């Protein structure tokens, strides 16, 4: 541990917008992989409390009490 040598680190300068784009891309890719692997977790039985919550959210959306963002708004595309 004492005399280890490490390659010199490269430094990159990014703007906040560039960093945001990279983070959004990574999150989007990770979410797509997760969804592809874990589709069964999205199936809710009608007796599930989560099913009731999702139904409540849908009802409030349809009555105009909630605002949902579009894909373009969320990912700035």
HELIX and SHEET records of a PDB file:
HELIX    1   1 UNK A   16  UNK A   37  1                                  22    
HELIX    2   2 UNK A   39  UNK A   42  5                                   4    
HELIX    3   3 UNK A   49  UNK A   62  1                                  14    
HELIX    4   4 UNK A   71  UNK A   75  1                                   5    
END                                                                             
